[in-house]
Amino acid sequence: MTVTRETELEDIAYEKALARLSKASVDKHWEPFRDIPWDDPDFAVDPEDPRWILPASDPLGSHPWYLAQPEGVRARIGLYRQANVAKVGMQFENLLNRGLLAYALRLPNGSAEFRYVYHEMIEEGHHGLMFQEFVNRSGTAVEGLPRPVRWAGEAVQAFSVISPALYFFGVLAGEEPIDHMQRRILREHPDGHPLLNKIMAIHVAEEARHISFGRRFIRHHVPRMAAPSRFLLSLGVPPTAKVMAVVILTPPASMAGAFDIPKHVVRHSYWRSAESRDVIAEAVSGLRELCVEVGLVNPVSKQLWKALGIWRNP
């Protein structure tokens, strides 16, 4: 790529933005075993605490079958659901950090990306600790990501080297659905369990920086890619977005078995109904808009977004 004055100015602006994000990570950050009062009696985990009951914003939370269950059963299902989301979050952070390490290893001296990537890895490590501690205290035997997805995740490290743009789209595809879900819960259900609300509040605050970095990375690097590479990337993003959203927002089959949830209830809730399909489409809306912004939506990729059921007109 020819270096022009405009390119130089874009590079300077990008580096300044990363410097601000790095400074923010220094000035405002949390540590799970310092900033969460795990042993406070008010934070104790009682499986039948009604504050674990799934909100209506969760596809299962508004289903007639779920609403007909005794309060204690609904609370236990809700706790299992939240614990599994936390386990998925821990596993995602683990795979994410492997890719970030591999990417940072190849950055040159003086790289602004290097410093911020390491700040992000530290924060993601804290998130993994936080999520796993919640799982441990929940007393639930959740497994998180399906085993085939965990196996496939081992390739993340390679993608961060072979195709960094697709890797960071994958990072956003994992971060944005969780962020979207947690922000909605905090906004619509502020009276939820204080332990879960504290964990989500910390995660949302720090994840805002991570999402900002991922989006800046895409905006900076993708327009500079060769046209054939951009076209291939445009085809890789929609399935990545769909798979990550479904994996993160769908409970495992083990939850249905543990609570005798009828198969038709699970199928309707995740993701046969129009309302539940809209949840997925809304969760990936940020990625979809980012693709439009950087020119990764073309006649072919747009049809792919539509075929996967995650396209919505602006």
NUKELO-204665 format. One line per 8 residues: their letters; for each residue x, y negated, z of C-alpha. Coordinates in nm, 2 decimals. Example, Ala and Ser with C-alpha at 12.3 -4.5 7.8 and 13.67 -1.06 7.14 Angstrom:
<recs>
AS	1.23 0.45 0.78 ~ 1.37 0.11 0.71
</recs>
This chain:
<recs>
MTVTRETE	0.00 0.00 0.00 ~ 0.13 -0.34 -0.10 ~ 0.20 -0.56 0.21 ~ 0.03 -0.90 0.16 ~ -0.01 -1.20 0.39 ~ -0.37 -1.08 0.46 ~ -0.24 -0.74 0.55 ~ 0.01 -0.89 0.79
LEDIAYEK	-0.26 -1.10 0.96 ~ -0.48 -0.79 0.99 ~ -0.19 -0.60 1.15 ~ -0.13 -0.88 1.40 ~ -0.50 -0.90 1.49 ~ -0.52 -0.52 1.54 ~ -0.21 -0.52 1.77 ~ -0.35 -0.81 1.97
ALARLSKA	-0.68 -0.62 2.02 ~ -0.50 -0.31 2.14 ~ -0.29 -0.52 2.38 ~ -0.62 -0.66 2.53 ~ -0.76 -0.31 2.56 ~ -0.44 -0.19 2.73 ~ -0.45 -0.48 2.97 ~ -0.81 -0.41 3.05
SVDKHWEP	-0.71 -0.05 3.14 ~ -0.45 -0.18 3.38 ~ -0.68 -0.44 3.54 ~ -1.00 -0.23 3.57 ~ -0.98 0.14 3.61 ~ -1.11 0.41 3.85 ~ -0.97 0.72 4.00 ~ -1.22 1.00 4.08
FRDIPWDD	-1.09 1.10 4.42 ~ -1.05 0.74 4.54 ~ -1.36 0.57 4.40 ~ -1.62 0.84 4.44 ~ -1.73 0.92 4.80 ~ -1.77 1.29 4.74 ~ -1.82 1.38 5.10 ~ -2.06 1.11 5.19
PDFAVDPE	-2.38 1.27 5.31 ~ -2.58 1.06 5.07 ~ -2.39 1.21 4.78 ~ -2.45 1.57 4.89 ~ -2.58 1.81 4.62 ~ -2.91 1.97 4.72 ~ -3.03 2.19 4.42 ~ -3.39 2.11 4.50
DPRWILPA	-3.35 1.74 4.54 ~ -3.63 1.58 4.32 ~ -3.37 1.33 4.19 ~ -3.23 1.60 3.97 ~ -3.56 1.64 3.78 ~ -3.50 1.57 3.41 ~ -3.63 1.23 3.29 ~ -3.87 1.20 3.00
SDPLGSHP	-3.58 1.08 2.79 ~ -3.45 1.44 2.79 ~ -3.63 1.64 2.53 ~ -3.71 1.92 2.78 ~ -3.81 1.67 3.05 ~ -4.13 1.57 2.88 ~ -4.23 1.92 2.76 ~ -4.56 2.05 2.91
WYLAQPEG	-4.40 2.37 3.02 ~ -4.13 2.19 3.22 ~ -4.38 1.95 3.37 ~ -4.60 2.24 3.49 ~ -4.31 2.40 3.69 ~ -4.29 2.35 4.07 ~ -4.08 2.05 4.18 ~ -3.79 2.27 4.31
VRARIGLY	-3.77 2.46 3.98 ~ -3.76 2.14 3.78 ~ -3.49 2.00 4.01 ~ -3.28 2.32 3.97 ~ -3.31 2.31 3.59 ~ -3.22 1.94 3.59 ~ -2.91 2.00 3.80 ~ -2.81 2.29 3.57
RQANVAKV	-2.86 2.07 3.27 ~ -2.64 1.78 3.42 ~ -2.37 2.02 3.53 ~ -2.35 2.17 3.18 ~ -2.32 1.83 3.03 ~ -2.04 1.76 3.27 ~ -1.87 2.08 3.18 ~ -1.89 2.00 2.81
GMQFENLL	-1.75 1.66 2.89 ~ -1.45 1.81 3.07 ~ -1.38 2.05 2.79 ~ -1.42 1.77 2.53 ~ -1.17 1.55 2.72 ~ -0.93 1.84 2.73 ~ -0.94 1.89 2.36 ~ -0.93 1.52 2.30
NRGLLAYA	-0.62 1.47 2.50 ~ -0.44 1.74 2.31 ~ -0.50 1.56 1.99 ~ -0.40 1.22 2.13 ~ -0.07 1.36 2.25 ~ 0.00 1.51 1.91 ~ -0.09 1.18 1.74 ~ 0.12 0.97 1.99
LRLPNGSA	0.42 1.19 1.94 ~ 0.46 1.07 1.58 ~ 0.42 0.69 1.65 ~ 0.72 0.47 1.60 ~ 0.89 0.26 1.87 ~ 0.70 -0.06 1.95 ~ 0.36 0.08 1.84 ~ 0.07 -0.09 2.01
EFRYVYHE	-0.13 0.23 1.94 ~ 0.11 0.43 2.15 ~ 0.05 0.23 2.47 ~ -0.32 0.23 2.44 ~ -0.34 0.60 2.35 ~ -0.16 0.68 2.67 ~ -0.39 0.46 2.87 ~ -0.68 0.64 2.72
MIEEGHHG	-0.53 0.99 2.79 ~ -0.49 0.89 3.16 ~ -0.85 0.78 3.18 ~ -0.98 1.09 3.00 ~ -0.78 1.30 3.24 ~ -0.95 1.13 3.53 ~ -1.29 1.19 3.36 ~ -1.21 1.56 3.33
LMFQEFVN	-1.13 1.58 3.70 ~ -1.45 1.39 3.78 ~ -1.67 1.61 3.57 ~ -1.52 1.94 3.69 ~ -1.55 1.83 4.06 ~ -1.92 1.76 3.99 ~ -1.96 2.11 3.83 ~ -1.79 2.27 4.13
RSGTAVEG	-2.01 2.09 4.38 ~ -2.33 2.17 4.18 ~ -2.28 2.54 4.26 ~ -2.40 2.63 3.90 ~ -2.22 2.88 3.68 ~ -2.22 2.67 3.37 ~ -1.99 2.75 3.08 ~ -2.02 2.43 2.88
LPRPVRWA	-1.93 2.45 2.51 ~ -2.02 2.77 2.33 ~ -1.72 3.00 2.30 ~ -1.70 2.97 1.91 ~ -1.69 2.59 1.95 ~ -1.41 2.61 2.21 ~ -1.21 2.83 1.97 ~ -1.27 2.59 1.69
GEAVQAFS	-1.16 2.31 1.92 ~ -0.81 2.45 1.93 ~ -0.77 2.30 1.57 ~ -0.82 1.95 1.70 ~ -0.45 1.90 1.77 ~ -0.37 1.98 1.40 ~ -0.64 1.74 1.27 ~ -0.49 1.45 1.47
VISPALYF	-0.18 1.50 1.26 ~ -0.32 1.61 0.92 ~ -0.62 1.37 0.91 ~ -0.61 1.11 1.19 ~ -0.91 0.93 1.05 ~ -1.13 1.24 1.06 ~ -0.99 1.32 1.41 ~ -1.09 0.98 1.54
FGVLAGEE	-1.43 1.01 1.38 ~ -1.46 1.34 1.57 ~ -1.36 1.16 1.89 ~ -1.63 0.90 1.84 ~ -1.87 1.18 1.74 ~ -1.81 1.33 2.09 ~ -1.79 1.00 2.29 ~ -2.09 0.81 2.14
PIDHMQRR	-2.37 1.07 2.21 ~ -2.26 1.11 2.57 ~ -2.23 0.73 2.61 ~ -2.57 0.68 2.45 ~ -2.74 0.94 2.67 ~ -2.58 0.81 3.00 ~ -2.66 0.45 2.92 ~ -3.02 0.54 2.86
ILREHPDG	-3.04 0.74 3.19 ~ -2.88 0.46 3.39 ~ -3.11 0.20 3.23 ~ -3.44 0.39 3.25 ~ -3.38 0.59 3.57 ~ -3.17 0.38 3.81 ~ -3.31 0.57 4.11 ~ -3.15 0.90 4.01
HPLLNKIM	-2.91 1.09 4.23 ~ -2.63 0.85 4.35 ~ -2.35 1.10 4.28 ~ -2.45 1.14 3.92 ~ -2.52 0.77 3.87 ~ -2.17 0.68 4.01 ~ -2.01 0.93 3.78 ~ -2.20 0.80 3.48
AIHVAEEA	-2.13 0.44 3.57 ~ -1.76 0.50 3.58 ~ -1.76 0.70 3.26 ~ -1.97 0.44 3.07 ~ -1.74 0.15 3.18 ~ -1.42 0.32 3.07 ~ -1.57 0.49 2.77 ~ -1.66 0.14 2.63
RHISFGRR	-1.29 0.08 2.58 ~ -1.23 0.42 2.42 ~ -1.51 0.37 2.17 ~ -1.39 0.02 2.10 ~ -1.04 0.16 2.02 ~ -1.18 0.44 1.80 ~ -1.39 0.19 1.60 ~ -1.10 -0.05 1.56
FIRHHVPR	-0.88 0.24 1.45 ~ -1.13 0.33 1.18 ~ -1.18 -0.02 1.06 ~ -0.80 -0.08 1.04 ~ -0.69 0.25 0.87 ~ -0.98 0.37 0.66 ~ -1.00 0.08 0.41 ~ -0.62 0.14 0.35
MAAPSRFL	-0.67 0.50 0.25 ~ -0.65 0.61 -0.11 ~ -0.99 0.64 -0.28 ~ -0.98 1.03 -0.31 ~ -0.90 1.06 0.06 ~ -1.18 0.82 0.15 ~ -1.42 1.02 -0.05 ~ -1.32 1.35 0.12
LSLGVPPT	-1.35 1.17 0.45 ~ -1.70 1.05 0.37 ~ -1.80 1.42 0.33 ~ -1.63 1.53 0.65 ~ -1.79 1.28 0.88 ~ -2.17 1.37 0.86 ~ -2.13 1.74 0.95 ~ -1.88 1.64 1.23
AKVMAVVI	-2.13 1.39 1.37 ~ -2.42 1.65 1.36 ~ -2.23 1.93 1.51 ~ -2.09 1.72 1.80 ~ -2.42 1.57 1.88 ~ -2.60 1.90 1.88 ~ -2.33 2.07 2.09 ~ -2.33 1.79 2.35
LTPPASMA	-2.70 1.72 2.37 ~ -2.83 2.08 2.35 ~ -2.82 2.30 2.66 ~ -2.67 2.65 2.64 ~ -2.88 2.97 2.59 ~ -2.78 3.07 2.94 ~ -3.00 2.79 3.08 ~ -3.31 2.95 2.93
GAFDIPKH	-3.21 3.29 3.06 ~ -3.14 3.16 3.41 ~ -3.48 2.99 3.45 ~ -3.70 3.21 3.22 ~ -3.77 2.92 2.98 ~ -3.97 3.06 2.69 ~ -3.78 3.05 2.36 ~ -4.05 2.85 2.19
VVRHSYWR	-4.01 2.58 2.45 ~ -3.64 2.56 2.39 ~ -3.68 2.56 2.01 ~ -3.94 2.28 2.03 ~ -3.74 2.07 2.27 ~ -3.40 2.12 2.10 ~ -3.46 2.03 1.80 ~ -3.78 2.13 1.62
SAESRDVI	-4.01 1.84 1.71 ~ -3.99 1.50 1.53 ~ -3.91 1.33 1.86 ~ -3.62 1.56 1.94 ~ -3.48 1.52 1.59 ~ -3.49 1.14 1.64 ~ -3.28 1.18 1.96 ~ -3.00 1.33 1.75
AEAVSGLR	-3.03 1.08 1.47 ~ -3.03 0.79 1.73 ~ -2.72 0.94 1.90 ~ -2.52 0.93 1.58 ~ -2.65 0.59 1.47 ~ -2.33 0.41 1.57 ~ -2.12 0.64 1.36 ~ -2.36 0.61 1.07
ELCVEVGL	-2.34 0.23 1.08 ~ -1.96 0.24 1.11 ~ -1.95 0.46 0.79 ~ -2.16 0.20 0.61 ~ -1.93 -0.08 0.73 ~ -1.60 0.08 0.61 ~ -1.75 0.21 0.28 ~ -1.78 0.58 0.36
VNPVSKQL	-2.15 0.60 0.25 ~ -2.17 0.68 -0.12 ~ -2.45 0.86 -0.32 ~ -2.30 1.20 -0.24 ~ -2.23 1.14 0.13 ~ -2.57 0.97 0.18 ~ -2.74 1.29 0.05 ~ -2.54 1.49 0.30
WKALGIWR	-2.65 1.26 0.59 ~ -3.01 1.31 0.47 ~ -2.97 1.69 0.43 ~ -2.85 1.71 0.79 ~ -3.15 1.52 0.91 ~ -2.94 1.24 1.07 ~ -2.99 0.96 0.81 ~ -3.21 0.66 0.91
NP	-3.25 0.35 0.69 ~ -3.10 0.04 0.85
</recs>
